[in-house]
């Protein structure tokens, strides 16, 4: 019984650290998930600290993405 699992590739540090913060849409694309799943995980696990920009959009630091 073979399973076909897609592995998530986190970008290398030199690519990841080009920006200080990433939008929830960019994070969702990186992890092949929808934005509602990212919001759920952010609310479910306290290790991901909620940050919002001036427009009240969720933003994720590079450390959040690596976590």
N, C-alpha and C positions, 0 to 999 in steps of 0.2 A: 504494500500500500504506500505509494509515493505521495508526498505532500509537496506542493509548490508554494514556498513562502518567499515573499519579497523582502529582502533585507533593506533596512533604512541606512542610507549612507549619509553620515554627518559630514559636512564639508571640512576640509583641512583648516587648521588654525589661521594660516595666512589668508585664506579666502574668507573665513568666518569673521575675522577681526577687521575687515575692511570697513564695517559699519559698527557703530556703538549699540544701536537698537534696531530691531527688526519688527515689522508689522505682523499681526496675527495671520494675515494672508500668506506672507512669505514663510512663516513657520509651518503653516498647514501644508504648503507645497513641499517643503523640505521633508516633512514626516509622512507625506502621502495620506493625509487625514483632512477632514473638513474642519472649518473654523469652530463649529459647535463642540467638536471633540476636544479641541485645544482649550476652549473656555471651560469645559467640564473638568479636564485634568488640572487646570489652574485653580479652580475652586475646590477640588477634591484633595489636592496635596499641598500642604503648607510650605513645602520646599520651594515651590514656585511663587515668588512674591509678586503680587499684582502691582504693575506700574502702568500709568496712563500718561499720555502726552497732554499738551495744552488743549487739544481738541477732544479729550477724553477717550481716545482710541487706545486699546491695549498695545503695549510695546514690550518686547522681550529682549533682554540683554544677551550677549554672547554666552555668558555663564548659564543663563536659563536654558538656552538651546542645548548646551553641552550636558546639562543635568537631565 
